[in-house]
Amino acid sequence: MPKRHAVVAGAGIGGLTAAIALHRRGWHVTVCERAPEPPTTGAGIGLAPNALRALDTIGIDAARAAGSAGATTMGLRRSDGQWLARTDTADMAARYGIPPIAVPRPALSAALAAALPPETLRYGTAVTGVDDATGHPTVRTTVGPDLPADLVVAADGIHSPLRHAYFPAHPGLHYIGETAWRTIVDAPDLRIPAMSETWGRGERFGVTPLSDGRLYLYATAVVPAGTRSADPRAELRHRFGLWHDPIPALLDRVGRLEPAEVLQNDLYDLAAPLPHLHHGRIAWLGDAAHAMAPNLGQGGCQAIEDAVVLAHLVPAGDRTDSTDSADSTDSVPAALAAYTAARRDRTDAVRVRARRIGRLGALSNPLAVTARDLTVRATPDRLALRGMDDLFNGFRLPG
């Protein structure tokens, strides 16, 4: 008897994780990705303990796959270099069973893709729509023929065409008021062991050691949407060149890059939660389902959780009957309703929390900035770490 067929729209981290999890549940999987080839450049991605545990449940050891070097400490600083909060990653490992790591996105994408049969991935193939009028979806793409599916996973990103098509009344995306620059530099001589984010007045600068020994840099500034400079390297030097060490030295390395190697994106999150994360046999995950600000480093982590929970809830890929009726207790639609119940509240709580943290980091009024910094400094590090329990211990598979 043929296997159930899942079509995944999008080969980002969430889409690839969903494909692996479904494949290991016995599904035949096709991943359609609009990009012509796998990513070779890009920024970094942080994998918190919750995401690492989710990957472990489907047999993916991210540290082994993408490298395990990492930061020894992590925390917040002021623009003059004074630490506002700091935590040893060893303490995080003791509390959560595993420390966070950060990896280059292309390396993680390659490791996930390698866990799939080669014929699974179809690059240069964008999903243009889904015809599900009969309850059994047919996926249309820019490269024919159409694909009949028992399940469609909409992992098609923050600007998800499938979200827009199925939730036309939803308010869509909300500009959070900041733009962000991201890049990766090689600076072994600087010997930077700490993952840090520095808060100024309406500006932030982050430094994250990656698993391959390089450094992922990001910066944000409160500006109108669409603001761009002729040279992002010069813009970063102008904004952050007088901040604490080692930021000036890192900006020297950024200056040696090609302008195109410094990515800039305005930051958006979803203006409101979706009413549900599924429709019939279509499920949304990751940015397509709950785009969130990057302030907690949980966007990719929640996409990974989504993917693993989704695959856990759907029926196994080997069909047990020839009808798979919509009213059967193990049907795909019923499983997707359970997926919405399992994921919607958690992901929306993380989305709202990320937005609130971003507002603190983006403060520019001098008095408000001073009050913020004093409050953060006055909070014991152990209490700040305990405040992450719901995030880092929050992943669980529904019973």
Beta strands, then each sheet from edge to edge (+ up, - down):
strand 1: 5-9
strand 2: 28-33
strand 3: 44-47
strand 4: 73-78
strand 5: 83-88
strand 6: 101-104
strand 7: 121-123
strand 8: 127-131
strand 9: 138-141
strand 10: 147-148
strand 11: 151-154
strand 12: 173-185
strand 13: 194-199
strand 14: 203-209
strand 15: 215-222
strand 16: 263-270
strand 17: 278-279
strand 18: 282-284
sheet 1: 7+ 2+ 1+ 11+ 18+ 17-
sheet 2: 3+ 6-
sheet 3: 5+ 4- 13- 14+ 15- 12+ 16-
sheet 4: 8+ 9- 10+
end
